[in-house]
Amino acid sequence: MYNPYAVGSNIYLRHPTPTDVEGRWHEWLSDEETTRWLGLHYWPNSVERQREFYETCKKSNDRLVLSVIDKETDKHIGVCNLSSISWVHRHCDMAIIIGENEFRTGPYVLEGISLLLRIAFLRLNMRIVKSTYAASNEASQKIHEVFCFKEVGRLKDLSWDRGQYIDSVMMMLHRDDWMARNNLIPPTKD
């Protein structure tokens, strides 16, 4: 493992490197299936655009971008981030992309989200983690259910996907709820 920031059973998260940028990262963000549920999937990506993004992220105080690395092979398989970090109000948005096809099934996404939540709540002291997904994305719905995110709203017909407009579902997970479920503090009473 090279400079791990968070370590799981199958993956670890670390800072992105120039090697990651020069690798397949830019290809993932041009692939139609990989980016289907992302707002940026309509524009092709390039190594040059990926370099610009990388340089911007290195200087950012409101976005933590991490490379997802397979522990067994030390292969860069995806990226994840905590973005729109509000240090005053202590909330952020969360996202993960597993770009390498052979790693899209199995524990990788769930483990990546678990590590991101641990980072957000325990290392960065966030109070709320937010996430949004397309209502027709059943996999995202199930993942949010696994982590007990609560739906806090919908934006009707916000996104265009394969010939139709779809709702955007806004989700939220509060630190106290996450801590209680992980036996890190006693559950709060309602």
C-alpha positions as CSV (number, residue, x, y, z in Angstrom):
1,M,0.0,0.0,0.0
2,Y,1.2,3.4,-0.9
3,N,0.4,6.3,1.5
4,P,-3.0,5.0,2.6
5,Y,-5.4,7.6,4.1
6,A,-8.2,5.0,5.0
7,V,-7.9,1.2,4.8
8,G,-10.7,-1.3,4.4
9,S,-10.7,-5.1,3.8
10,N,-10.5,-5.0,0.0
11,I,-9.6,-1.4,-0.8
12,Y,-7.7,1.6,0.5
13,L,-8.1,5.3,-0.2
14,R,-5.2,7.6,-0.8
15,H,-4.5,10.9,-2.4
16,P,-4.5,10.9,-6.2
17,T,-1.1,10.9,-7.9
18,P,0.1,12.1,-11.3
19,T,0.3,8.4,-12.3
20,D,-3.5,8.1,-11.6
21,V,-4.1,11.1,-13.8
22,E,-2.1,9.7,-16.6
23,G,-3.8,6.3,-16.3
24,R,-7.4,5.4,-17.1
25,W,-9.1,7.9,-14.8
26,H,-9.9,10.2,-17.8
27,E,-11.3,7.3,-19.7
28,W,-13.8,6.4,-16.9
29,L,-15.3,9.8,-17.2
30,S,-15.9,9.5,-20.9
31,D,-17.5,6.0,-20.7
32,E,-21.2,6.2,-21.1
33,E,-22.1,3.4,-18.6
34,T,-19.7,4.6,-16.0
35,T,-21.0,8.1,-16.1
36,R,-24.7,7.4,-16.9
37,W,-25.9,8.7,-13.5
38,L,-23.4,11.7,-13.3
39,G,-24.3,15.2,-14.4
40,L,-21.1,15.4,-16.4
41,H,-21.6,12.4,-18.7
42,Y,-22.5,14.5,-21.7
43,W,-19.0,15.9,-22.3
44,P,-16.0,13.8,-23.2
45,N,-13.0,13.9,-20.9
46,S,-9.3,14.0,-21.7
47,V,-6.0,13.6,-20.0
48,E,-5.6,17.4,-20.2
49,R,-9.0,18.0,-18.5
50,Q,-8.1,15.4,-15.9
51,R,-4.8,17.2,-15.1
52,E,-6.7,20.5,-14.7
53,F,-9.2,18.8,-12.3
54,Y,-6.3,17.2,-10.4
55,E,-4.4,20.5,-10.0
56,T,-7.6,22.3,-8.8
57,C,-8.3,19.6,-6.3
58,K,-4.8,19.7,-4.8
59,K,-5.5,23.4,-3.8
60,S,-9.1,22.9,-2.7
61,N,-10.2,23.3,0.9
62,D,-13.8,22.4,0.1
63,R,-13.2,19.1,-1.7
64,L,-11.4,16.0,-0.7
65,V,-10.7,13.7,-3.7
66,L,-9.3,10.2,-3.0
67,S,-8.2,7.4,-5.3
68,V,-9.8,4.0,-4.7
69,I,-7.1,1.3,-4.8
70,D,-7.5,-2.5,-4.8
71,K,-5.4,-3.8,-1.9
72,E,-4.5,-7.1,-3.6
73,T,-3.2,-5.6,-6.8
74,D,-2.5,-2.0,-5.8
75,K,-4.5,-1.0,-8.9
76,H,-6.3,2.3,-9.2
77,I,-9.9,1.3,-9.7
78,G,-11.9,4.4,-8.9
79,V,-12.3,7.8,-7.3
80,C,-14.4,9.1,-4.5
81,N,-14.8,12.5,-2.9
82,L,-16.4,14.6,-0.2
83,S,-17.2,17.9,-1.9
84,S,-19.0,21.2,-1.1
85,I,-17.5,20.9,2.3
86,S,-18.9,23.6,4.7
87,W,-16.5,23.9,7.6
88,V,-18.9,26.4,9.3
89,H,-22.1,24.3,9.1
90,R,-20.2,20.9,9.0
91,H,-21.8,19.2,6.0
92,C,-20.6,17.9,2.7
93,D,-21.7,15.9,-0.4
94,M,-20.4,12.4,-1.1
95,A,-19.7,10.6,-4.4
96,I,-17.9,7.5,-5.6
97,I,-17.1,6.1,-9.0
98,I,-15.6,2.6,-9.6
99,G,-14.2,3.0,-13.1
100,E,-12.7,-0.4,-13.6
101,N,-15.5,-2.7,-14.8
102,E,-14.3,-5.9,-13.0
103,F,-14.5,-4.1,-9.7
104,R,-18.1,-2.8,-10.1
105,T,-19.6,-5.9,-8.4
106,G,-18.8,-7.1,-5.0
107,P,-17.8,-5.1,-1.9
108,Y,-15.9,-2.2,-3.5
109,V,-18.6,0.5,-3.7
110,L,-20.0,-0.4,-0.3
111,E,-16.6,-0.4,1.3
112,G,-15.6,2.9,-0.4
113,I,-18.8,4.6,1.0
114,S,-18.1,3.1,4.4
115,L,-14.6,4.5,4.4
116,L,-15.9,7.9,3.1
117,L,-18.5,8.1,5.9
118,R,-15.8,7.3,8.5
119,I,-13.6,10.0,7.1
120,A,-16.4,12.6,7.0
121,F,-17.7,11.9,10.5
122,L,-14.6,11.0,12.5
123,R,-11.7,12.7,10.7
124,L,-13.3,15.8,9.3
125,N,-16.0,16.2,12.0
126,M,-18.8,16.6,9.6
127,R,-22.3,16.7,11.0
128,I,-24.2,15.8,7.9
129,V,-23.3,13.9,4.7
130,K,-25.6,14.6,1.7
131,S,-26.0,12.6,-1.5
132,T,-28.2,12.8,-4.6
133,Y,-29.2,10.1,-7.0
134,A,-31.4,9.7,-10.1
135,A,-34.7,8.1,-9.0
136,S,-34.4,5.4,-11.7
137,N,-31.0,4.3,-10.4
138,E,-32.1,1.3,-8.4
139,A,-28.5,0.4,-7.3
140,S,-28.0,3.9,-5.8
141,Q,-31.3,3.6,-4.0
142,K,-30.3,0.3,-2.4
143,I,-26.9,1.6,-1.4
144,H,-28.5,4.6,0.3
145,E,-30.8,2.2,2.1
146,V,-27.9,0.0,3.3
147,F,-26.3,3.1,5.0
148,C,-29.7,4.4,6.3
149,F,-29.7,7.7,4.5
150,K,-33.0,9.5,4.8
151,E,-34.8,11.0,1.8
152,V,-35.2,14.8,2.4
153,G,-36.6,15.9,-0.9
154,R,-37.0,15.4,-4.7
155,L,-36.4,17.6,-7.6
156,K,-39.0,16.6,-10.2
157,D,-37.9,15.8,-13.7
158,L,-34.4,17.4,-13.1
159,S,-32.3,15.2,-15.3
160,W,-32.5,13.8,-18.8
161,D,-31.7,10.1,-19.2
162,R,-32.3,7.9,-22.3
163,G,-35.3,9.7,-23.6
164,Q,-37.0,10.8,-20.4
165,Y,-36.8,13.3,-17.5
166,I,-36.2,11.7,-14.1
167,D,-36.4,12.9,-10.6
168,S,-33.4,13.6,-8.5
169,V,-33.6,12.2,-5.0
170,M,-31.9,14.1,-2.2
171,M,-30.6,12.1,0.7
172,M,-29.0,12.9,4.0
173,L,-27.2,11.0,6.8
174,H,-26.7,12.6,10.2
175,R,-23.5,11.9,12.2
176,D,-25.5,11.0,15.4
177,D,-27.4,8.3,13.5
178,W,-24.3,6.9,11.9
179,M,-22.4,6.9,15.2
180,A,-25.3,5.1,17.0
181,R,-25.5,2.5,14.3
182,N,-21.8,1.9,14.5
183,N,-21.9,1.6,18.3
184,L,-19.6,4.7,18.7
185,I,-22.1,6.6,21.0
186,P,-25.3,5.6,22.7
187,P,-28.4,6.0,20.5
188,T,-30.1,9.4,20.9
189,K,-33.7,9.4,22.1
190,D,-36.4,10.9,19.9
